[in-house]
Amino acid sequence: MNEYTPHKWLVIEIKGKEFPLTYKVFASWHGGYLDGNSWKLNSGIKKITKEGDFYLFTGHSESVYACHEKCYGSHMYGHGVLNAIIQKAKEGDVTIQVLPENQNWLDLIPLSSAS
């Protein structure tokens, strides 16, 4: 199991003709002098819990994204990457939508906290 703590994060909803409704974490990190900006898209959210100020999103691959509740959003780099993904998905009749910040994350996945 891997654990990631992104600088910024978004939850996206993906759906399409042959693509089942899926929620994923789009995570991004600010780069520094020696390393560049980076991003990851999790394997699909299967469980959500909360510990203190962090939401813990467990993916189908069992990786956990520990996302601080006050860091929802994206910086310029992440915004550009996500927009490119959204545009490419449209070509395949797949819709990707960023969920609003005021979403009740614990209610996103039914029975998430009980799993």
C-alpha positions, -999 to 999 in steps of 0.1 A, spaced: 0 0 0 13 35 -9 2 67 8 3 101 -9 -2 135 6 -8 160 -22 -3 197 -20 -36 202 -39 -64 178 -47 -97 175 -66 -123 147 -69 -135 141 -104 -165 122 -116 -160 101 -148 -188 86 -168 -194 76 -204 -212 52 -227 -190 22 -218 -174 37 -187 -192 31 -154 -196 60 -130 -163 64 -112 -149 89 -88 -111 95 -87 -87 118 -68 -67 141 -90 -37 150 -68 -9 175 -76 23 186 -60 43 219 -64 78 213 -77 110 228 -63 143 239 -76 155 204 -84 122 187 -92 92 197 -113 55 198 -106 38 164 -106 4 149 -105 -14 115 -100 -48 102 -107 -58 74 -83 -73 41 -94 -108 50 -83 -122 58 -49 -136 28 -30 -135 41 6 -134 75 23 -127 82 59 -117 112 79 -89 116 104 -85 151 119 -82 176 91 -75 149 65 -98 129 42 -84 95 35 -93 83 0 -86 46 -5 -84 35 -41 -90 1 -58 -53 -4 -58 -53 1 -19 -32 33 -22 -44 60 2 -45 97 -6 -44 117 26 -59 151 15 -61 181 38 -96 195 39 -83 231 32 -62 221 2 -90 214 -22 -83 228 -56 -55 230 -82 -25 252 -91 -18 263 -126 1 232 -136 -25 208 -123 -53 228 -139 -36 225 -173 -30 188 -170 -66 181 -159 -81 203 -187 -60 183 -212 -74 150 -197 -110 164 -199 -106 174 -235 -91 140 -245 -119 122 -227 -145 141 -247 -131 126 -279 -142 92 -265 -176 103 -254 -165 102 -217 -175 131 -194 -152 142 -166 -165 167 -141 -148 183 -111 -169 180 -80 -175 211 -59 -155 218 -28 -186 218 -6 -193 182 -14 -199 160 16 -170 136 9 -180 110 34 -213 105 16 -198 102 -19 -193 65 -18 -222 46 -2 -213 29 31 -178 41 27 -171 47 64 -184 12 73 -162 -7 49 
